[in-house]
Amino acid sequence: MKTFPLLVRLTTLQGELSSQIDIEKNPVKKQELQKKYDYLLDKSDLFAAPDIDPSELEDILNTVSPDFEIESLDSLKAETIPGQPWLINDFIPADGFVLLAGEEATGKSFLTLSLAQSITTGEKWLDHFEVTIQTKVLFIDMENGRRRLQDRLRGLSMSGENIYRIKFPHLFYLSEKDKLSPFAESVAFFVKEKEIGLIVVDSLVDVMEGNENVAGDVQAFFNKFRLMFPQSAILILHHEGKPGMVARTAAQKTRGSTNIQGQMSASFSVSRIPKTVNELKFEQTKARDSAKMKPFKINLVSNADPLNLQKTLVTKLMYAGEIEEKELKKVAAVEIINELLPYQYEDIVLTKKDIEIACEGISEETIRNAIESMRIAGVLGSCKFEGGGNAHRYYKPSMEPSRRPYNDD
């Protein structure tokens, strides 16, 4: 019978779809099989095509993807498509990828815990941003051990009935023979079963396989996460790269391939505000489906740990208002100078000209104010060298130049 290959494949797929193993343990595979079955069923008119040779039919089934469809721009324009849903309006979309990048010890983990608390309870995030959709949250956290996380939960007085974490994240692995691993399949099934709407990955480099600097490896990671969590938002924590000799935007500081930023619906950068111990700058670096929000401050409130008075715990995160443009420029100048300082060794010191070139687009007055604030804070040294005229030289206090300045001020 000329249509035998199609009948065999339909019967085989139907058997696999009815398997309890697929239903209970392989939801992602089941989804793929269902697509193939629906596609073949839709081609049932081939049963009545007597002129098709079995080998031709097999070629058709093997070369045409069940996901392949073409549409005209007119049909797309005429379609009624719902607006972008948000977990937090114009901030965290209800699907797709979101990046939170920053240096170590800039409060990224605290921010995600407070986000999870708000999204699961419906309370305003930072007592300021409205939660649009409440949902459950899952953490894939390879950065924070159970003891550290327990302390943070105590400090923030968090209740986590609808917040989950993988108990032994070090056992998580994404792939096995170019397919999702059984562990990854289990996570995908749990997310679907519990109707979890937000996945938090801490951090990208700990979870992805391959090299974060290679676009193909990055693409493979994101493709697998899309397959695992097709209807969830995925918030990924990532580290910034090492400082350079030129000024960089917050987005340019993101470590790894530019494909990382390319995958994001929204991206944010967090950094500590100089001269403070508890203030963070939160800045949006990419907004695909909304206008960029203005940078704002977040205060970390700390109190003594009642179980150990020698320690303090972060007990609250508070919105502290938008950062004014003038202040933002000054903060940017301080960040740029801090990036230049690691390149100062022995007698190699920074001149004002070096700083002005790196701070292109920032006024001289703002640069002077930034330098002065850093000197007062003790994080920038200033001197004049003998024979160097009246020009100041700047250096990191811990790396004071070996040549004795004649006027240290």
C-alpha positions as CSV (number, residue, x, y, z in Angstrom):
1,M,0.0,0.0,0.0
2,K,1.5,3.3,-1.1
3,T,0.6,5.3,2.1
4,F,2.0,2.7,4.4
5,P,4.9,4.9,5.7
6,L,2.5,7.6,6.9
7,L,0.2,5.1,8.6
8,V,3.1,3.5,10.4
9,R,4.4,6.9,11.6
10,L,0.9,8.0,12.8
11,T,0.4,4.7,14.7
12,T,3.9,4.9,16.3
13,L,3.4,8.5,17.4
14,Q,0.0,7.7,18.7
15,G,1.5,4.9,20.8
16,E,4.2,7.2,22.2
17,L,1.7,9.9,23.0
18,S,-0.4,7.5,25.0
19,S,2.6,6.3,27.0
20,Q,2.4,7.1,30.7
21,I,6.2,7.6,30.8
22,D,5.9,10.5,28.4
23,I,2.9,12.0,30.2
24,E,4.5,11.9,33.6
25,K,8.2,12.4,33.0
26,N,8.8,13.8,29.6
27,P,6.4,16.8,29.1
28,V,8.8,18.5,26.7
29,K,9.1,15.4,24.5
30,K,5.4,14.9,24.6
31,Q,4.9,18.4,23.3
32,E,7.2,17.7,20.4
33,L,5.5,14.4,19.6
34,Q,2.1,16.1,19.7
35,K,3.2,18.7,17.1
36,K,4.5,15.9,14.8
37,Y,1.3,13.9,15.2
38,D,-1.0,16.9,14.5
39,Y,1.1,17.7,11.5
40,L,0.9,14.2,10.0
41,L,-2.8,14.0,10.8
42,D,-3.3,17.2,8.9
43,K,-1.7,15.6,5.9
44,S,-4.2,12.7,5.9
45,D,-5.3,13.7,2.4
46,L,-2.1,12.0,1.2
47,F,-3.9,8.7,1.9
48,A,-5.9,9.4,-1.2
49,A,-3.0,10.3,-3.4
50,P,-2.4,7.2,-5.5
51,D,0.3,8.8,-7.6
52,I,2.7,9.4,-4.7
53,D,5.4,6.8,-4.4
54,P,6.2,5.6,-0.8
55,S,9.7,6.8,-1.1
56,E,8.5,10.3,-2.2
57,L,6.1,10.4,0.7
58,E,8.9,9.5,3.1
59,D,11.0,12.4,1.6
60,I,8.1,14.8,2.2
61,L,7.7,13.7,5.8
62,N,11.4,13.9,6.5
63,T,12.2,17.3,4.9
64,V,9.1,19.4,5.8
65,S,9.0,20.6,9.4
66,P,5.6,20.5,11.2
67,D,6.5,24.0,12.5
68,F,7.1,25.5,9.1
69,E,4.4,28.0,8.2
70,I,4.3,31.2,6.1
71,E,2.0,34.2,6.6
72,S,1.6,37.4,4.7
73,L,2.1,40.7,6.4
74,D,-1.5,41.6,5.6
75,S,-2.7,38.5,7.6
76,L,-0.5,39.5,10.5
77,K,-1.7,43.1,10.4
78,A,-5.3,41.9,10.5
79,E,-4.9,39.5,13.4
80,T,-6.0,40.5,16.9
81,I,-2.9,40.0,19.1
82,P,-3.2,40.7,22.9
83,G,-0.9,43.3,24.4
84,Q,2.3,42.4,26.2
85,P,1.4,40.9,29.6
86,W,3.6,42.0,32.6
87,L,4.4,40.6,36.0
88,I,5.4,44.1,37.0
89,N,4.1,46.7,34.6
90,D,6.6,47.9,32.0
91,F,9.3,46.3,34.0
92,I,9.2,42.4,34.2
93,P,7.4,40.9,31.2
94,A,5.3,37.7,31.8
95,D,7.4,35.8,29.3
96,G,10.8,35.9,27.7
97,F,14.2,36.7,29.2
98,V,15.2,39.5,31.6
99,L,18.8,40.2,32.6
100,L,20.0,41.6,35.9
101,A,23.8,42.4,35.7
102,G,26.2,43.8,38.2
103,E,29.5,43.3,39.9
104,E,29.9,41.0,42.9
105,A,28.3,42.2,46.1
106,T,25.9,44.6,44.5
107,G,22.7,43.1,46.0
108,K,21.5,41.1,43.0
109,S,20.4,38.2,45.1
110,F,18.6,40.4,47.6
111,L,16.8,42.1,44.7
112,T,15.6,38.9,43.2
113,L,14.3,37.6,46.7
114,S,12.4,40.8,47.2
115,L,11.0,40.6,43.6
116,A,9.9,37.0,44.3
117,Q,8.2,38.0,47.5
118,S,6.2,40.8,45.7
119,I,5.3,38.7,42.7
120,T,4.0,35.8,44.8
121,T,2.0,38.0,47.2
122,G,0.9,40.9,45.0
123,E,2.5,43.5,47.3
124,K,4.2,46.5,45.6
125,W,7.9,45.8,44.8
126,L,10.0,48.2,46.9
127,D,6.7,49.6,48.1
128,H,6.6,51.4,44.8
129,F,6.1,49.3,41.7
130,E,2.7,47.6,41.1
131,V,2.5,43.9,40.5
132,T,0.3,43.2,37.5
133,I,0.2,39.4,37.6
134,Q,0.7,37.2,40.6
135,T,2.5,34.0,40.0
136,K,4.8,31.4,41.6
137,V,8.6,31.5,41.4
138,L,11.3,28.9,41.1
139,F,15.0,29.6,41.8
140,I,17.8,27.8,40.1
141,D,20.4,29.2,42.4
142,M,24.0,28.0,42.3
143,E,25.5,31.1,43.9
144,N,24.0,31.0,47.4
145,G,24.3,28.1,49.8
146,R,21.4,27.0,52.0
147,R,22.8,28.6,55.2
148,R,23.3,31.9,53.5
149,L,19.9,31.8,51.9
150,Q,18.3,30.9,55.3
151,D,19.9,34.0,56.9
152,R,18.6,36.2,54.1
153,L,15.1,34.8,54.4
154,R,15.1,35.5,58.1
155,G,16.4,39.0,57.6
156,L,13.7,39.9,55.0
157,S,11.0,38.1,57.1
158,M,10.0,36.2,53.9
159,S,7.4,33.6,53.7
160,G,7.9,31.3,50.7
161,E,4.9,29.1,50.3
162,N,4.8,29.8,46.5
163,I,8.6,30.4,46.1
164,Y,10.6,27.2,45.3
165,R,14.2,26.4,44.8
166,I,16.1,23.3,43.5
167,K,17.4,21.8,46.8
168,F,20.6,20.5,45.3
169,P,21.4,22.9,42.4
170,H,24.9,21.6,42.0
171,L,23.4,18.4,40.5
172,F,21.5,20.3,37.8
173,Y,22.8,19.8,34.3
174,L,21.1,21.0,31.1
175,S,21.9,18.6,28.3
176,E,22.6,15.0,27.6
177,K,23.6,14.0,24.1
178,D,22.3,17.2,22.7
179,K,18.9,16.8,24.3
180,L,17.5,18.0,27.6
181,S,18.8,16.0,30.5
182,P,16.4,14.0,32.7
183,F,17.1,16.6,35.4
184,A,16.1,19.5,33.1
185,E,13.0,17.5,32.0
186,S,12.0,17.1,35.6
187,V,12.4,20.8,36.3
188,A,10.3,21.6,33.2
189,F,7.6,19.2,34.3
190,F,7.6,20.7,37.8
191,V,7.2,24.2,36.5
192,K,4.3,23.2,34.2
193,E,2.6,21.2,37.0
194,K,2.9,24.0,39.6
195,E,2.1,26.7,37.0
196,I,5.2,28.7,37.9
197,G,5.4,32.0,36.0
198,L,8.9,33.2,36.9
199,I,12.2,31.3,36.8
200,V,15.3,33.0,38.5
201,V,18.7,31.8,37.3
202,D,21.6,32.7,39.6
203,S,23.8,32.9,37.7
204,L,24.2,32.5,33.9
205,V,27.8,31.2,34.0
206,D,26.9,28.5,36.5
207,V,24.0,27.1,34.5
208,M,25.0,27.4,30.9
209,E,27.1,24.8,29.1
210,G,30.0,26.0,26.9
211,N,31.6,29.4,26.7
212,E,29.7,32.6,27.5
213,N,31.9,34.4,25.0
214,V,30.8,32.2,22.1
215,A,27.6,33.2,20.4
216,G,26.7,29.7,19.4
217,D,27.0,28.3,22.9
218,V,24.9,31.2,24.2
219,Q,22.2,30.6,21.6
220,A,22.1,26.9,22.5
221,F,21.5,27.7,26.2
222,F,18.6,30.1,25.4
223,N,17.0,27.7,23.0
224,K,17.0,25.0,25.6
225,F,15.5,27.3,28.2
226,R,12.8,28.4,25.8
227,L,12.0,24.7,25.3
228,M,11.9,24.1,29.0
229,F,9.8,27.1,30.0
230,P,7.8,28.3,27.0
231,Q,5.2,30.2,29.0
232,S,7.3,31.7,31.8
233,A,9.4,34.7,32.4
234,I,13.1,33.9,33.0
235,L,15.2,36.3,35.1
236,I,18.9,35.7,34.6
237,L,21.6,37.1,37.0
238,H,24.9,37.8,35.4
239,H,28.3,39.4,36.2
240,E,29.9,42.4,34.6
241,G,33.2,42.2,32.8
242,K,36.6,43.6,34.0
243,P,37.1,47.4,33.8
244,G,38.7,48.9,30.8
245,M,40.6,52.0,29.9
246,V,37.6,53.6,28.1
247,A,34.2,54.6,29.4
248,R,31.5,52.0,28.9
249,T,27.8,52.1,29.2
250,A,26.0,49.8,31.7
251,A,25.0,47.5,28.9
252,Q,28.6,47.3,27.5
253,K,29.8,46.2,30.9
254,T,27.9,42.9,30.6
255,R,30.3,40.0,30.4
256,G,30.3,37.6,27.5
257,S,28.9,37.5,23.9
258,T,26.7,40.4,22.7
259,N,24.2,37.6,21.9
260,I,23.3,37.6,25.7
261,Q,21.9,41.1,25.5
262,G,20.4,40.2,22.1
263,Q,18.2,37.5,23.7
264,M,16.7,39.9,26.3
265,S,13.3,41.5,26.4
266,A,14.6,43.8,29.1
267,S,17.9,44.3,30.8
268,F,18.9,46.0,34.0
269,S,22.2,47.0,35.7
270,V,22.8,47.4,39.5
271,S,25.8,49.0,41.1
272,R,26.8,50.5,44.4
273,I,26.7,54.3,44.7
274,P,30.1,55.5,45.7
275,K,30.7,56.9,49.2
276,T,27.7,54.8,50.5
277,V,27.5,51.4,52.1
278,N,23.8,50.8,51.5
279,E,22.7,52.6,48.4
280,L,22.3,51.0,45.0
281,K,21.8,52.5,41.5
282,F,19.3,50.5,39.5
283,E,19.4,51.3,35.7
284,Q,17.5,49.9,32.8
285,T,19.8,49.2,29.9
286,K,17.3,47.6,27.4
287,A,13.6,47.9,27.0
288,R,12.1,46.0,24.0
289,D,8.4,46.5,24.7
290,S,8.2,49.6,26.8
291,A,9.9,53.0,27.4
292,K,13.1,52.8,29.5
293,M,12.5,53.7,33.1
294,K,14.7,56.4,34.6
295,P,17.6,55.2,36.9
296,F,16.6,55.1,40.6
297,K,18.1,54.5,44.0
298,I,17.5,51.5,46.3
299,N,18.4,51.6,50.0
300,L,19.3,48.4,51.8
301,V,18.2,48.6,55.4
302,S,20.2,46.5,57.8
303,N,19.8,45.5,61.5
304,A,21.5,43.4,64.0
305,D,20.9,39.6,63.7
306,P,19.0,38.6,66.8
307,L,20.7,35.2,66.7
308,N,24.2,36.7,66.4
309,L,24.6,40.3,67.5
310,Q,28.0,40.4,65.8
311,K,26.3,40.2,62.4
312,T,23.8,42.3,60.6
313,L,21.1,41.2,58.2
314,V,19.5,43.1,55.4
315,T,15.9,43.5,56.6
316,K,14.3,45.7,53.9
317,L,14.9,47.1,50.4
318,M,13.4,50.6,49.8
319,Y,12.8,52.7,46.7
320,A,14.7,55.9,47.2
321,G,13.6,58.0,44.2
322,E,14.9,58.7,40.7
323,I,18.4,59.9,40.2
324,E,18.6,63.4,38.8
325,E,20.5,63.9,35.6
326,K,23.2,66.0,37.2
327,E,23.7,63.4,40.0
328,L,23.6,60.6,37.4
329,K,26.5,62.2,35.4
330,K,28.5,62.6,38.6
331,V,27.9,58.9,39.5
332,A,28.9,58.0,36.0
333,A,32.2,60.0,36.3
334,V,33.0,58.3,39.6
335,E,32.4,54.9,38.0
336,I,34.6,55.7,35.1
337,I,37.5,56.9,37.3
338,N,37.1,53.7,39.4
339,E,37.5,51.7,36.2
340,L,40.7,53.6,35.3
341,L,42.4,53.2,38.7
342,P,43.3,49.5,38.3
343,Y,45.5,50.5,35.3
344,Q,47.6,52.8,37.5
345,Y,50.8,51.1,38.6
346,E,53.9,52.5,40.4
347,D,54.8,55.8,38.7
348,I,52.0,55.5,36.1
349,V,49.4,57.9,37.4
350,L,46.2,59.4,35.9
351,T,46.2,63.0,34.6
352,K,43.1,65.2,34.5
353,K,43.3,64.8,30.7
354,D,43.2,61.0,31.0
355,I,40.0,61.3,33.0
356,E,38.4,63.9,30.8
357,I,39.0,61.7,27.7
358,A,37.4,58.7,29.4
359,C,34.5,60.8,30.6
360,E,33.5,62.1,27.2
361,G,30.1,63.8,27.3
362,I,30.4,64.8,31.0
363,S,31.1,68.4,31.8
364,E,34.4,69.6,33.4
365,E,32.5,70.9,36.4
366,T,30.9,67.5,37.0
367,I,34.3,65.8,36.6
368,R,35.8,68.1,39.2
369,N,33.0,67.5,41.6
370,A,33.4,63.7,41.1
371,I,37.2,63.9,41.7
372,E,36.7,66.0,44.8
373,S,34.1,63.7,46.3
374,M,36.4,60.7,45.8
375,R,39.3,62.6,47.4
376,I,37.1,63.4,50.4
377,A,36.0,59.8,50.6
378,G,39.6,58.7,50.6
379,V,39.3,56.6,47.5
380,L,41.4,58.8,45.3
381,G,44.8,60.3,46.0
382,S,46.1,63.5,44.4
383,C,49.6,65.0,44.1
384,K,51.9,67.2,42.1
385,F,55.3,65.8,41.0
386,E,58.5,67.9,41.1
387,G,59.0,69.2,37.6
388,G,55.5,68.4,36.6
389,G,54.2,72.0,36.8
390,N,50.9,72.7,38.5
391,A,49.1,69.7,37.0
392,H,47.6,67.2,39.5
393,R,48.1,63.5,39.2
394,Y,45.6,61.0,40.6
395,Y,46.2,57.5,41.9
396,K,44.6,54.8,44.0
397,P,45.6,55.4,47.7
398,S,46.7,51.8,48.1
399,M,49.1,52.2,45.1
400,E,50.8,55.6,46.0
401,P,53.5,56.5,43.4
402,S,57.1,55.7,44.5
403,R,58.3,59.1,43.4
404,R,57.8,61.5,46.3
405,P,55.5,64.4,45.3
406,Y,56.6,67.8,46.4
407,N,53.1,69.0,47.3
408,D,50.7,66.2,48.4
409,D,47.2,67.7,48.6
